[in-house]
Amino acid sequence: MKRNILMNLILATDAYKLTHHLQYPQNINKLYSYGEARVGGKYPTVSWFGMSMILHDYFQTKITTEMIDEAEKVSEETFGTKEYFNRSVWEKVRDLGYFPVKVKALPEGLEVPTGTALFTIESTEEWFATSLNALEVMLMHVWYPTTIATNSLYIKKRLLPLVEKTGTVEMLPLMVNDFGLRGATSLESGERGGAAHLLHFRGSDNLAASNYFAKVYGKEGRALSIWATEHSVATSYGSGQGEFDYLNAQLDRTPDDAPLSIVIDSYDTFNFVRHVVGSEQMVERIKNREGRVVLRPDSGDPITMDLAVLDILAEIFGTDVNDKGYKVLKHNVGLIQGDGMKANTIIKLYEALIERGWSTDNLVVGSGGGLLQEGFTRDTERFAIKAAYAHTIEGEDLDIKKQPKTDPTKASKAGLLKVIVDSSGQLQTVPQHKEGKDLLQTVYENGVITPVSADDILKRAAEPLKEKNSLGRENG
């Protein structure tokens, strides 16, 4: 199913790329490029995810005469001439009904060391060779879901030992929830970033991402959420007696086995916890529920507020000590922290709780801009697409390589490539003639998209890198 949007894919590129067909050696009849997250980014590995999104959203669209006319007009307006626009090539693409290219990619869900080829793209028609990299911008947008998936993976990696030490590992998939849709730069980025978070966690209020995950990967119901209030609900009842009415209404209108999230800072957080939640009537109602009740402080310093609220709730409901020696609130009561949460603050908050003797089981978090938006760019993991090989009409093979003396980290790879598992169990990018099974798999060729399995992707995402590489070696 294609997106219900009108996009001219000829113009979904940088203007200067429309001039490159005139700049290459004119005897080139095949071009081949690859994409990678270069060494030196924020993390040493990336959680590879999102190629299916790019293919789903863009590579099913057919080029039309209207697109060609529009692109020619825009090109003339941009450059002051029609001469740079390669109308004849795009008319051939229109007549074919697909992009004459082959895309190979690593299986999505893999954790991949930076500096490894993630995908390749090559022309399949001689006449398209010098226009191949006009598609680079569309492909480059895979940087975003991969970067978001990587951020969520590393949050999970850092949380895991804290949970293993103090809490219940089975709770981990719901401990970090996506609150980021409203703060994303667009619905499209909210969908892609939210779907990327769902690779490693299941908690999410991002319905657009959940729906998108189902459309692209065929996996329904990946995101999970609960009945949760916001300030418009809380304040519509007013303060004072209204705060009792507000809480009673939520308890009245949900099944006893349903979890609830209650925002508590509309007026006075501590008063609400001590005198509303802590009133005799409410305590008994909450104790008699099977479903969990989590309270959401939404202002103030997260560590200070959450520790203080936990202490008050301990006075009201009491605590148990789990088999790991850490305190857990009784009667299925807990907290959700939804303000100020991003990778480092999430970990610091859990560490602060643990230092005070609390189990991680007492808290879940929601993250908005810090999960999908704040600080993430193409340079976070240094994504790049570079040409590596060309073939000429005379039959000559040309290895292409960038090697700037001023920045060796930007050196690119040359020749036809494949990715193998080496003898030490690590992923390595090597020339195609080297021995070893190529993990790069064809995902698109001349209009045909290769189906993927969401279950396989999720399984790869959940496995340690060593196990995945061992599997690759055994199968190879």
DODREN-81257 format. One record per residue: x negated, y, z of N, C-alpha, C in turn. Coordinates in steps of 0.1 Angstrom, whole numbers, plus 2048, in hexadecimal, padded with zeros to 3 digits. Atoms other than C-alpha are relative to their C-alpha. Layout:
<nodes>
XYZXYZXYZ/...
</nodes>
This chain:
<nodes>
7F87F48008008008007F780C800/8087F48017F18217F580680C808/7FB7F47F97F384280880A8087F7/7F67F88078108587FF7FB80F7FF/8067F38017F98757F67FC8027F1/8047FD80E7F08867D57F1806801/80E7FC7FF7CA8887D27F97FE7F3/80780280C7B588E7B47F27FB803/80C8067FC7988767B97F48057F8/80B7FA80878388679E7FA80C807/8057F47F87818A57B47FD7FD80E/8038037F277C8927D47F17FD801/80F8018017568987D07FA80E802/8077F380073C8B37D37FF8057F2/7FF7FB80E73D8CA7B57F37FD7F8/80D8028087188C57AC7FF7F27FA/80080D80571F8A07A78067FF7F2/7FA80080D7348A87887F68047F5/80A7FC80A7148B57787F57F57FE/80B8098006FE89777F7FF7F77F4/80080880C7088837617F78067F5/8097F98096F589D74D7F2800804/80E7FE7FA6D689B7637F87F3800/80880D8006CD8767647F97FE7F3/80580480D6B786774A80B7FA7F7/7F48048086CE86172D8007F17FB/80180E8046C383D7288057F780B/7FB8087F56D283174980D7FA7FD/7F38068026EE8187458057F880C/7FB8067F36F180B7697F980880B/8057FA7F46ED81C78B8067F980C/7FD8087F46ED80D7AD7FC80880C/8037F87F46EF81E7CF8047F880C/7FD8067F46F18147F380380A80B/7FD7F77F56FE8238147FB7F980D/8058057F36EF82083780280B80A/8027F77F56EE8308597F1800803/80E8007FF6CA83B8597FB7FF80F/8068007F36B38358777FF80E806/8017F37F96B385189180D807804/7F37FB7FC6D88568978027FF80F/7FD8017F26E98578B97FE7F3806/80180D7FB6EA8328BD7F77F77F6/8098088086D28178B08077F67F7/7F88098096EE8028A180D8077FE/7F27FB80371080A89180A7F5800/7F580A8017317F88948068027F2/7FD7FE80E7377F486E80F7FE7FE/7F180080175C7FC86780580B7F7/7F97F580777280E84E7FF7FF7F1/80180180F76880382A80E7FD7FB/7F380380578B7F482680980C800/7F87F480079A81582F7FD8097F3/8047F880C7878278138057F97F4/7FB80780C79080C7FA80F8017FF/7F28007FF7B480C80580680E7FC/7FB7F38027B88328047FD8067F2/8047F980C7A583B7E57FE7F77F4/80480880B79A81E7CF80C7F87FA/7F48068077BE8137C780780A7F7/7FA7F58087C68357B77FB8007F2/80480080E7C68367917FE80F7FC/8027F38067B885477F80A8027F5/7F57FC80A7D286676A7FB80C7F7/8037F58087D187F74E80180D807/7FE7F47F87DE8997667F5803809/80C7FF7F87C189377D7F48057F8/80C7FC8097A889776080280E7FC/7FE7F28047B88B77547FD80A80C/8027F87F57B88C57777F1801804/80F8007FD7948BB77E7F88087F6/8077F880A7898CA75D80280F803/7FD7F27FE79A8EB7667F980580D/8077FC7F478C8EC7897F18007FE/80E8008047698E377B7FD80D7F9/8037F480776B90076380180C809/7FF7F47F677691877F7F4800809/80B8007F675A90C7957F28037F9/80D7FE80673D90C77C80080B7F5/7FF7F680B74A9257627FF7FA7F2/80180780D74990B7478077F2801/7FB80D80175A8EB73C7F57F57FD/80A80980573A8DC7307FA7F680A/8068097F672F8CC75080A7F4803/7F680A7FC74F8B87548007F47F6/80180C80874D89474680E7FB7FD/7F28048037708927388017F27FA/7FF80D8077698747227FE7F4809/80280B7F675D85E73F80D7FE808/7F48017F877B86675480C7FB7F8/7F680680879285E7377FE7F17FE/80280F80178283C7348047F980D/7FC8057F37878377598107FF801/7F18008017AC8407548057F57F8/7FC80A8097AF8287377FE7F2806/80380C7F979F80C74C80B7FD80B/7F68027F57B78127697F97FE80D/8088037F479B80E7837F38067FF/80E7FC80077981A78D7F77F57FC/80980A80575F80677A7F37FE809/80B8027F674A7FE7998027F3808/80080B7F67417E27B17FA80580D/8047FC7F273F7E87D67FE7F4808/80280A7F672F7D07EE7FD80680E/8017FB7F372F7D48137FE7F580A/8018097F57267C383480E7FD805/7F38037FA7437B284580380A80B/7FC7F67F67567CC85A8017F980E/8008057F37537C887F7F27FD805/80E8037FC72E7C087F7FA80C808/8097F67FA7177D38967F37FF7F9/80B80080A6FB7DD87F7F580A804/80B7F77FD6D87EC88680080B7F6/8027F580A6D380E8777F57FD7F7/80A80380A6BF80E8588037F47F7/7FB80B8086D27F184A80A8047F6/7F67FD80A6E57F382980D7FB805/7F28047FC70A7F38328087FD7F4/7F880380C7177F380E7F88057F4/8067FC80D70C7F77EA80C8027F6/7F77FE80B71E8047CB7F88017F3/80680180D7157FE7A780A8027F5/7F77FF80C7238077858017F37F9/7FE80D8077327EB7718038037F1/7FF7FD80E7367FE7507F480A7FD/80C7F880471880E73E80380F800/7FD7F280172A82E73880380780D/7FD7FA7F373283475D7F4801808/80B8007F770F83076A7FC80E805/8047F37FC70685576B80B808808/7F57FA7F872885D77B8027F980D/7FE8097F572584279680180880D/8017FA7F371B8597B380A80C802/7F57F77FE7398707AD80A7FA80A/7F88077F674A8567C37FA80080E/8078007F473185B7DF80880680C/7FA7F97F57458747F380C7F7806/7F68097FA76385C7F67FA7F5808/80680B7F874D8408017F980580D/8077FB7F473A85681980980180C/7F77FE7F575985B82D8017F4809/80080B7F775483983C7F780380C/8087FC7F573B84B85380980280D/7F87FC7F47588568698067F5808/7FB80B7F876A8368727F57F8806/80C8077FA7488258777FA80780C/8067F87F473C84188E8097FF80C/7F68017F575C8408A28007F2806/80080E7FB75B81A8A57F37FE808/80D8017F973681D8AF80180680E/7FF7F97F373E8368CB8097F7809/7F88097F775A81F8D87F97F4804/80880C7FD7438018D67F780380C/80A7FD7F67298128EB80680480E/7F87FE7F374381E9058037F2806/7FD80E7FB74D7F99077F47F9806/80C8077FC72A7ED90A7FB80680E/8047FA7F372380692780A7FD80B/7F68047F67447FD9387FF7F2805/7FF80E7FD7407D89377F87FC80C/8078047F37257D495280680680C/7F97FB7F47387EB96980D7F8803/7F48097FE7587D69647FC7F3806/80480D7FC7457B69687FC80080F/8057FF7F27367C398980B80280A/7F67FB7F67567D199980E7FC7FD/7F28018037757C79868047F47F7/7FA80B8087897B296D7FC8037F1/8047FE80D7797AE94B80B8007F6/7F580180979A7A593B80880E7FE/7FA7F38007A57C99427F980A7F6/8097F78077897D892D8078067F3/7FB7FA80D79C7DB90B80A80B802/7F67F67FE7B67F291B7FA80B809/8067F67F779E8079307FD80E7F9/8037F380779782291580B8017F6/7F57FE8087B682F9047FF80C7F6/8017F680A7B88448E480B80B802/7F77F57FF7C98668EB7FD80B7F6/8077F68087B88778CE8078047F3/7F97FD80D7D28798B180280F7FF/7FC7F28017DD89D8B97F48097FE/80C7F88017B98A98BB7F77FD7F4/80880480C7AD89989B80180B7F5/8007F580A7A58B087D80B7FE7F6/7F58038097C089F8698077F3804/7F980D7FE7D988286A7F77F57FA/80980B8067C186F8537F57FD809/80B8037F77A487386B8057F980D/7FA8067F47BB86A8888037F17FD/7FE80E8047C584A8767F37F8800/80D8078017A284086D7F87FE80D/8078017F479284988D8077F880B/7F88087F67AE83A8A27FF7F17FC/80180E8047AC81A88D7F27FA804/80D8047FC7878198947FF7FD80F/8008037F278C81B8B98077F3803/7F980D7FE7A47FE8B77F87F47FC/80980B8027877E98AB7FB7FA80D/8078047F377A7E88CF80A80180C/7F67FF7F57987F28E580E7FF7FA/7F28018047BD7ED8E480980B805/7F87F57FA7CA80A8F980080C7F6/7FF7F480A7D78268E280E805800/7F37F98027F38408E08008057F1/8017FB80E7E88468BB8087F67F7/7F78088088068378A97FC8007F1/80480080E7F98438877F47F77FE/80B8098027D982F88C8047F2801/7FB80E7FF7EC8108978067FC7F3/7FA80380C8018128787F77FE7F4/80A80080A7E38198627F87F3801/80880D7FE7D07FB8718087F57FA/7F880B8067ED7E58678018017F1/7FF7FF80E7F07F38447F37FC7F9/80C8038067CB7F083C7FB7F2803/80680D7FC7C17D184F80A7F5803/7F680A7FF7E27BF8528027FB80E/7FF8057F27E17BD87880A80A807/7F67F87F98017CA8897FE7FE80F/7FF8017F18047D28AE7F2801806/80D7FF7FA7DF7D98B47FF80A80B/8007F67F57E57F88C980B7FD80A/7F78027F57F67F68EB80180C808/7FE7F57F780581190080B7FD80A/7F58027F581E81691D80880D801/7F77F57FC83A82D9297F780A808/8087F57FA82884E93180780D800/7FA7F37FF83487093C7F680B7FB/8097F480282689293280680C808/7FC7F57F88298B494180E8067FD/7F37FB8048488BE92D80B7F8808/7F78087F885A8A193E80080380E/8017FE7F184D8A796180680E803/7FC7F27FC8538CD96180F8037FC/7F27FE8038768C99528097FD80C/7F98037F48818BC9747FE80B80B/8037F57F68718DA9877F87FA80B/8098047F585C8DA9A68097FC80C/7F88037F48678D09C98077F37FE/7F880C8028848B89C87FF7FA7F2/80180480E8808B79A27F47F67FE/80B80980185F8A49A78047F2804/7FA80D7FC8728889B98097FB7F5/7F780480B88C88899E7F97FB7F4/80980480B8718869847FB7F2801/80680D7FE86086899380B7F5801/7F58097FF88185799B8067FC7F2/7FB80280E88D85B9777F87F67F9/80880980786F84996A8017F2805/7FE80E7FA87382C98280D7FA7FD/7F280580389882A97B8017FB7F2/7FD80280E89582A9557F67F67F9/80980A80587A80F9518027F3807/7FF80D7FA87B7EA9577F57FF80B/8098017F586A7E09787F37FA7FC/80C8068048507CC9657F88097F6/8067F780A8477EA94E7F5809807/8097F77FA8277FD95580480F7FD/7FC7F280182B82395A7F3809802/80A7F67FE81484195680780D804/7F97F47FB81E85F96B7F680C801/8087F57FF80E88196680380780D/7FE7FC7F28098919897FB80E803/8067F37FC7F98B398680880C7FB/7F87F48058168C997980080B80A/8007F57F68168DC99A7F47FE80A/80B8027F68008CE9B67FE7F1801/80480E8017EF8AD9B08017F980E/8018077F37E88A59D580E800807/7F38007FA80B8AF9E18097F57F9/7F880A80781B8999C67FC7F2805/80480D7FC80687B9D08047FD80F/7FE8027F28098809F680F7FF803/7F27FE7FB82E88B9F980B7FB7F6/7F680680983F87E9D97FE7F17FE/80380E80282E85E9D07FF7FA80E/8028057F382685A9F580C800809/7F48017F884A85EA018047F2802/7FC80E7FC859840A128087F97F5/7F880680B87383B9F67F87FC7F4/80880380C85A83D9DA7F67F5802/80980B7FD8418279EB8077F27FF/7F980C80085B80C9EF8047FC7F1/7FD80280D8668109CB7F47FB7F8/80C80480884380D9BD7FB7F2805/80580D7FB83A7F09D48097F47FA/7F780A8058587DD9C78007FE7F1/80180280E84F7E19A37F57F67FC/80B80980583C7C798F7F78087F7/8087F88098317E09757F680A807/80A7F77FA8127F597C80580E7FF/7FE7F180081681A9857F2806801/80D7F98007F882F97B80380F800/7FE7F17FF7F68549847F58077F8/80A7F98097E686D96D7FD80E805/8047F27FE7D488B97B7FB8067F3/8047FB80E7CF8A295D7F980E801/8077F37FF7BC8C096B7F67FE80C/80A8017F679E8C69817F47F77FC/80C80980377C8B49828047F1801/7FB80D7FF7838909797FB7F780C/8058087F576C88099280580480E/7FA7FB7F37778969AF80E7FD802/7F18027FF79C8939A78037F1802/7FC80E7FF79C86E9A17FC7F980D/8048057F37888659C080A80480B/7F77FB7F679E87B9D580E7F97FF/7F28078017BF86C9C77FF7F2804/80180E7FC7B28499CB7FF7FF80F/8018017F17AA8509F080E802806/7F27FD7FB7CE85E9F58087F37FD/7F880C8037DD8409E37FC7F4809/80480A7F77C88299F980780180D/7F97FD7F37D8839A1880E7FC7FE/7F18038027FB834A098027F17FE/7FD80D8047F98129F97F67F5806/80A80A7FB7DA802A097F77FB7F4/80980580A7BE7F09F77FD7F1804/80680E7FE7B17CC9F37F18017FB/80D80180578D7C39ED7FF7F37F7/80080B80A7887AD9CE7F47F7803/80A80A7FE77178F9CB7F28057FD/80D7FA8037557A69BF7FD80B80B/8037F77F57577BC9DF80480E7FE/7FC7F28027687DB9D180F801802/7F27FD7FC7897EC9DB8098017F4/7F67FF80B7A87E89C680D805808/7F47FB7FA7C87FC9CE80B7F4800/7F580A7FF7E57E59D980C8057F8/7F37FE8068077E29C97FF8067F1/8017FD80E7FB7E79A580180F7FD/8007F28027F580C9A87F28047FB/80D7FC8057D981E99580080E7FB/8027F38067CC83C9837FD7FF7F1/8057FF80D7C984795F7FA80E7FE/8067F38027B18649577FF8037F1/7FF7FD80E7B98759377FA80E7FC/8057F28037A78979397F07FF801/80F7FF7FF78289D9317F87F37FD/80780D80277A8799267FA7FF7F3/80880480C75F87190D7F67F6805/80980B7FC74385790D7F980180D/8087FE7F472D86592880980280D/7F77FD7F474987293F8087F4804/7F980D7FD75B85193D7F87F8809/8098097F973D83E9497FD80780E/8037FA7F373585896480B7FF80A/7F58017F77588579728017F2806/7FF80E7FA7588319757F47FD80A/80B8027F673583298580380780D/7FD7F97F474184B99E80A7F8809/7F68087F975F8359A77F87F4807/80780C7FB7488179AB7F780480C/8087FB7F473082B9C280880280C/7F87FF7F474D8319D98077F3804/7FA80D7FC75680C9DA80C7FC7F9/7F480380777280C9C17FD7F77F4/80180880B7777F19A78058087F3/7FB7F980D77B7FC98280E7FD7FD/7F280480379D7EB98380A80B804/7F77F67FB7AB80A99480380B7F6/7FF7F48097A78219757FF7FB7F2/80280080F7AC8239507FF80F7FC/8027F38057A484193B8068027F2/7FC7FC80D7B285391D7F780B7FA/8097F780679C8669058058067F3/7FB7FA80C7A587F8EA7F58057F7/80B7FB80978C8968D97F37F9802/80C8077FD7708848EA7FF7F27FA/80080D80677A8648D98008017F1/7FE7FF80F78386F8B57FA80C7FA/8037F38067768928B17F3806804/80A7F87FB75D8A28C77F17FB7FD/80E8038027398A28BB7FD7F67F5/80380B80A73D88889F7FF8067F2/8027FC80E72E89087D7F97F57F8/80780A80871F87D8607F17FE805/80E8007FB6FD8858707FF7F980E/8008077F47078748917F87F37FF/80780C8036FB8538827F98017F3/8097FD80C6E98638648047F87F4/7FC80880B6FE8548497FB8077F3/8047FB80D6F18578258037F57F6/7FF80980C6F78488037F58047F6/80B7FD8086D98467EC7FF7F67F4/80380880B6D28397C97F47F8802/80B8097FE6BB81B7C97FB7F97F4/80380880C6BB80C7A68078057F4/7F97FD80D6C28147827FB7F67F6/80480980B6C18007628018097F3/7FF7F880C6BA80E73F8047F87F4/7FB80780C6C780671D7F47F97F9/80B8088066A47FA7147FD7F4808/80280B7F86A77E072F7F680180C/8097FE7F56907F074980780180D/7FB7FE7F36967ED76E7F980B807/8067F47F969180D78280380080F/7FE7FF7F168C80C7A87FF80F803/7FF7F27FD69682E7B67FF80180F/8027FF7F268A83A7D77FD80F804/8047F37FB68985A7EB7F77FF80C/80A8027F666B85F8017F980E804/8057F27FD66788380E7F580080B/80B7FF7F764688A81F80480880D/7FC7F77F56578A58358097F980A/7F78087F666F88B8458017F27FB/80080F80466686684180C7F9804/7F48077FC68685D85380B8007F5/7F67FF80A6998678347FC7F77F3/80480980B68684E81E80B7F67FD/7F580980469E83880A7FA7F37FB/80380D80469E8147FF8007FF7F1/80180180F69580A7DB8047F27FB/7FD80C8076A27EF7C480E7FA804/7F48077FC6BF7D67C67FE7FA80D/8018037F26C67CE7EA8097F5804/7F78087F96D57B48007FC80080F/8028007F16D97AF8268007F2804/80180E7FB6CD78F8367FE80080F/8048027F26C87818597F27FA7FF/80E8058006A377D85E7FD7F580A/80380B7F769176287180180380F/7FE7FC7F269477689180F802804/7F27FE7FE6BA77888D80580E7FF/7FC7F28026BA79D8838048037F2/7FC7FC80D6CB7AD8667F58087F9/80B7F98086B27B984B8058037F2/7FE7FC80E6B67CB82A7F47FD7F8/80C8058086A07BA8108048017F1/7FD80180F69D7B97EA8087F37FD/7F780B8046B67A27D97F97F37FD/80780D80469C7897CE7FB7F980C/8058077F46927817F280A7F5804/7F880B7FB69F76080180980580B/7F77FE7F56BD76081880E8047FB/7F27FD8046E376381680280F801/7FC7F28006EF78680D80D802807/7F47FD7F870779382780980B7F9/7F87F68087127AF80F80A7F87F8/7F68088077337A280180880A7F7/7F87F78097477B07E380D803806/7F37FB7FA7647C57F18098077F5/7F87FA80B76E7D67D07F87FE7F3/80680180D7677CF7AC80B8027F5/7F87FD80B7787DF78E80F7FF803/7F27FE7FC7997E77A08057F5809/7FB80B7F779B7C77B57F980280E/8057FF7F27987CB7DB8007F2806/80080D7FA78D7AC7EE80780180E/7F97FF7F37A57A580B7F77FD80C/8078037F47977A582E8097FB80B/7F98057F57A179484E7FE80880C/8017F87F37A97AA86C7FB7F880B/8048087F57A478D8837F17FD7FF/80F8028017817868757F980D804/8077F37FD7787AB87880080280F/7FF7FE7F27847AC89C7F77F6807/80980A7FA77178C8A47F28047FF/80E7FB80175179A8967FD80C809/8027F57F77567BA8AA7FE7FC80E/8008047F275A7A78CA7F47F7803/80B8087FE73B7918C57F3807802/80D7FA7FF71879A8D17F97FF7F2/8087FF80D7007A38B47F87F37FE/80880C8016EA7858BC8087F47FB/7F780B80470776D8B88048017F1/7FC7FE80D71277D8987F57FD7F6/80C8038096EF77B8887FD7F1800/80280F7FF6EC7578948097F97F7/7F680680970C74F8827FD8027F2/8047FD80E7007608637F57F77FB/80C8088036DF74D8648057F17FE/7FB80D8026F172C8698087FD7F4/7F880180C70973284D7F88027F3/8087FD80C6EE73D8367F77F47FC/
</nodes>
